[in-house]
Every structure is written in structure tokens, then in C-alpha cells.
Amino acid sequence: MKKLLLVAFAASIFAVGGCASSGSSSMSDDAWNKQVAAAEAGMKDLKKREALWRDTGKYLEEAQKAYKEGDKATADKLMKKVEYQIKAAGMQADSQAGAKPHY
């Protein structure tokens, strides 16, 4: 079930990210808010699974700050890092879920 939720979440990130990054660099506030909400939901899931990477939250905060300051190109670049880290951390957590010590 967790894998299904992670796959659905990753698909939603790419769908929202694709909508936000297609066309010109001007991103609507609605699309940005959807990206932030999706990232926060993914981070919450990873934190619950104890799989959240250290810098993901930092990149999200920097992206939000850049967006508020009007630097949408930097905000988009940082949001792509956040999306990548969420996806990669989920894949890492899934692959290491059944890890056991080898004697």
C-alpha cells in the first residue's frame, strides 16, 4: 500500500511540475501552491517512514523564499531538487525496507 501511495505521489509531483514548468518561466500562484502542497505531503510521508533526507526541507524553504522574492527561476530550480530528493528518498526507503544484517 505504501508503494502504491508513493507511486501516486511521485506521479502527482511530475504532473504538477510539468504543468508549472511548461511554457514561459512565469508560474501562477495556484500552480506553485500545488507544488508546495505536494512536496509537503511527500515530506510528511517520508518523515513518518523515517526516510526524509536532511536537506529536503532546507531546499523547500529556500524555494519558497525565492518565490516570495520574485525569483521564480531559482524557486523552480530548487523545487526540482526537492521533488528529486522526495522521489529518491522514497525509492531508497522502499529498497532498504527489508534490510537485515548479514553474518
C-alpha positions in Angstrom: 0.0 0.0 0.0 2.8 2.4 0.8 4.5 1.7 -2.5 1.2 2.5 -4.3 0.9 5.8 -2.4 4.5 6.7 -3.1 4.0 6.0 -6.9 0.8 8.0 -6.9 2.5 10.8 -5.1 5.5 10.8 -7.5 3.2 10.8 -10.4 1.3 13.8 -9.0 4.6 15.7 -8.5 5.6 15.2 -12.1 2.2 16.1 -13.3 2.1 19.4 -11.3 5.8 20.0 -12.1 5.2 19.6 -15.8 2.2 22.0 -15.7 4.2 24.5 -13.8 7.3 24.4 -15.9 5.8 24.2 -19.3 5.6 27.4 -21.3 7.2 30.6 -20.0 9.0 30.9 -16.7 6.1 32.8 -15.2 4.4 30.4 -12.8 1.0 31.0 -11.4 0.5 31.2 -7.7 -2.0 28.3 -7.9 0.4 26.0 -9.6 3.2 27.0 -7.1 0.9 26.3 -4.2 0.0 22.9 -5.6 3.7 22.1 -5.9 4.4 23.2 -2.4 1.5 21.2 -1.0 2.6 18.1 -2.9 6.2 18.5 -1.6 5.0 19.0 2.0 2.8 15.9 1.7 5.7 13.8 0.4 8.0 15.1 3.1 5.4 14.3 5.7 5.1 10.7 4.4 8.8 10.3 4.3 9.2 11.6 7.8 6.6 9.2 9.1 8.6 6.4 7.5 11.9 7.9 8.9 13.3 8.3 5.4 13.4 12.0 4.9 16.7 13.3 3.7 18.5 16.0 5.6 18.4 18.9 3.1 15.0 18.4 1.5 13.3 20.8 4.0 16.1 23.3 3.6 15.7 23.4 -0.2 11.9 23.8 0.2 12.3 26.8 2.5 14.8 28.4 0.1 12.5 27.8 -2.8 9.6 29.4 -1.0 11.7 32.4 0.0 12.9 32.8 -3.6 9.4 32.6 -4.9 8.2 35.3 -2.4 11.1 37.5 -3.5 10.0 37.1 -7.1 12.9 35.0 -8.3 10.8 32.3 -9.9 13.6 30.7 -11.9 15.6 30.0 -8.7 12.4 28.8 -7.0 11.7 26.4 -9.8 15.2 25.1 -9.8 15.1 24.5 -6.0 11.7 22.9 -6.2 13.0 20.4 -8.8 15.7 19.5 -6.2 13.0 19.0 -3.6 11.0 16.8 -6.0 14.0 14.7 -6.9 15.0 14.2 -3.2 11.5 13.2 -2.3 11.4 10.6 -5.1 14.9 9.3 -4.4 14.3 9.1 -0.7 11.1 7.1 -1.2 12.9 4.7 -3.6 15.7 4.3 -1.1 13.3 3.6 1.8 11.5 1.0 -0.3 14.7 -0.8 -1.3 16.0 -0.8 2.3 12.7 -1.7 4.0 13.6 -5.4 4.4 17.3 -4.9 5.1 18.8 -7.3 7.6 22.3 -7.8 9.0 24.4 -10.3 7.2 26.5 -12.6 9.4 
